[in-house]
Amino acid sequence: MPKKIHKLQEKETYDFGLIGISSPENDYRISWVLNNTMGYRLIRQENLEVYHKRLEDPQIFSQFNFFDEETLLNYRLISNKSENGYLLEEMINIDYLMQVIGEIHENFINEMVKDLNAIQGITLAFQIEPATLKSKKKLLT
């Protein structure tokens, strides 16, 4: 009788808030603006490297991070554009992604989008549902 092999497959969860931001500002400038208007303390982190199969080359995206110890939320600002493509290829019209990781209440992202849209230097901010994205796995790194 042949052996049965069972493979345990871990299902990824995309339980974070995601906001697309369009802005003509540079990454360091947009992080400075967010720090001053939203009260964040975004700090530049090591670049996010994503290997792209078609290009056979890594794509490099700048990222900034802030962990709020009071709310236990982690804010991550990621550039959507690199020299050789986009992090989210289906969202080429956005310049940055704001990922909010942690327990967030129902209207938190909507309120945040409203606040971001009021900031001078941000052309448009809108909520993105991570589960609907083709390239959502790139956001798990």
QUIRA-V195302 format. One line per field, one symbol per residue. ss: DSSP state (@ for helix, = for strand, . for the rest). phi: phi as a letter, one per 20 degrees, with the letter a starting at -180 (. if undefined). psi: psi as a letter, one per 30 degrees, with the letter a starting at -180 (. if undefined). A space follows every 50 residues. Layout:
ss=???
phi=???
psi=???
This chain:
ss=...............=======....@@@@@@@@@@@@....==...=== ==....=====.======....=======.==..==.........===== =......@@@@@@@@@@......=====.@@@...@@@@@.
phi=.ffedddedeefddebeccecdbeffffffffffffedmecfcfdfgedc fdgfflbfddcfbccbdeffeldddcecfedcfcpcfdfecfedeccddd dpedfgegfffffffffeefodfbcbfcegfeefdfffeee
psi=klkkkkkjkkkkkhilkkkkkkkflleeeeeeeeeeefglhkkklkkkkk kjeefhkkkkklkkkkjjfefhkkkjkkkfkafhakejffhfflelkjkj kajklegeeeeeeeeeffkkfjekklkkjeffkehfffff.
